[in-house]
Amino acid sequence: MKLSRFISRFIRKEDGAAALEFAIVGSVYLVMLVVLLDVARGFYLHNKLGFAADKIARQILMDPNANANTVDMPPSLDGFDPDLLEVVTQQLTIAGKDFQNLTLYYPMSMATPLLHIDLVDLQINRLVPISN
């Protein structure tokens, strides 16, 4: 069989065209699906972190002397790695009034390999007034 005849027959055949199209379109679709799941997971963790910040802010409202070491961590933080979660309280004075600034920080790793993003920082701030 001559090489030119083999190539011309290979070009005319369309047996694997659907598989090739699916491979191209399917891979893009799967990457978009993984990115969508990462974004949804990020929103979910941000929502859980915000709920926990509200609970801790209520504890600080009840006890103005509370700080990051004395507050009870709410159950909504159970899925978070305690070694990565940072809870920081800081006293501020704004316009002559005392506040405690509560900051919850958590680095979230992404599962999408093509974005080359190792960590996305989730951070929640709450400003809690301190009554004198």
C-alpha positions in Angstrom: 0.0 0.0 0.0 1.4 3.3 -1.0 1.8 6.0 1.6 0.0 8.7 -0.4 -3.0 6.3 -0.8 -3.1 5.6 2.9 -3.0 9.3 3.8 -5.8 10.2 1.4 -8.0 7.3 2.7 -7.3 8.4 6.3 -8.3 12.0 5.5 -11.6 10.9 3.8 -12.7 8.7 6.7 -14.8 10.3 9.4 -15.1 7.3 11.9 -13.5 9.0 14.9 -14.7 12.6 14.3 -17.3 12.5 17.1 -14.8 11.1 19.6 -12.3 13.8 18.8 -14.9 16.5 19.1 -16.1 15.1 22.4 -12.5 15.0 23.7 -12.0 18.6 22.9 -15.4 19.9 24.2 -15.6 17.4 27.1 -12.2 18.4 28.5 -13.2 22.1 28.5 -16.5 21.2 30.1 -14.9 19.2 32.9 -12.5 22.0 33.7 -15.4 24.5 33.9 -17.3 22.1 36.2 -14.3 21.8 38.6 -13.9 25.6 38.6 -17.6 26.0 39.3 -17.4 23.5 42.2 -14.4 25.4 43.6 -16.2 28.7 43.5 -19.3 27.1 45.2 -17.1 25.6 47.9 -15.5 29.0 48.4 -18.9 30.7 48.9 -19.9 27.9 51.3 -16.8 28.2 53.4 -17.1 32.0 53.4 -20.7 31.7 54.6 -19.7 29.3 57.4 -16.9 31.7 58.4 -19.3 34.6 58.5 -21.8 32.7 60.6 -19.0 31.8 63.1 -17.9 35.5 63.2 -21.5 36.5 64.1 -21.5 34.0 66.9 -18.1 35.1 68.3 -19.2 38.8 68.0 -22.3 38.0 70.2 -19.9 36.5 72.8 -17.8 39.6 72.7 -20.9 41.8 73.1 -21.8 39.8 76.3 -18.3 39.9 77.7 -16.3 43.0 76.5 -13.1 41.6 78.1 -13.2 38.5 75.8 -10.4 38.0 73.3 -9.4 35.4 70.7 -8.2 33.0 73.4 -11.2 33.2 75.7 -14.1 32.9 73.2 -15.8 29.5 72.5 -15.5 28.5 68.9 -18.9 27.9 67.4 -19.8 24.5 65.9 -20.0 25.9 62.4 -16.1 26.0 62.4 -15.9 22.2 62.8 -14.9 21.6 59.2 -12.1 24.0 59.3 -8.5 23.0 60.0 -7.7 24.6 63.5 -4.0 25.0 62.6 -4.9 27.3 59.6 -7.8 29.2 61.2 -6.8 32.5 62.7 -9.0 34.5 65.1 -7.7 37.9 66.0 -9.3 40.6 68.2 -8.0 44.1 68.4 -9.3 47.1 70.4 -10.0 50.3 68.4 -11.2 53.7 69.1 -13.3 55.4 66.4 -14.7 58.9 67.0 -14.2 58.5 70.8 -16.0 55.1 71.0 -14.4 51.8 71.8 -14.7 48.9 69.5 -13.3 45.4 69.2 -12.3 44.4 65.7 -12.8 40.7 65.2 -11.0 39.1 62.2 -11.4 35.5 61.1 -8.9 34.4 58.5 -8.7 31.1 56.7 -6.6 30.1 53.6 -8.6 27.9 51.3 -6.8 25.6 48.8 -8.3 25.3 45.3 -8.8 22.0 43.6 -8.5 23.4 40.1 -5.0 22.6 38.8 -5.1 24.8 35.7 -5.6 28.1 37.6 -2.3 27.7 39.4 -3.9 29.2 42.6 -2.7 27.5 45.7 -4.6 29.4 48.3 -7.5 31.8 48.3 -7.7 33.9 51.5 -11.1 34.0 53.2 -11.3 36.8 55.7 -14.3 38.1 57.7 -14.2 41.2 59.9 -16.8 42.3 62.5 -16.7 45.5 64.4 -18.2 45.0 67.9 -19.0 48.1 70.1 -17.8 47.9 73.7 -20.1 49.4 76.2 -18.4 51.3 79.1 
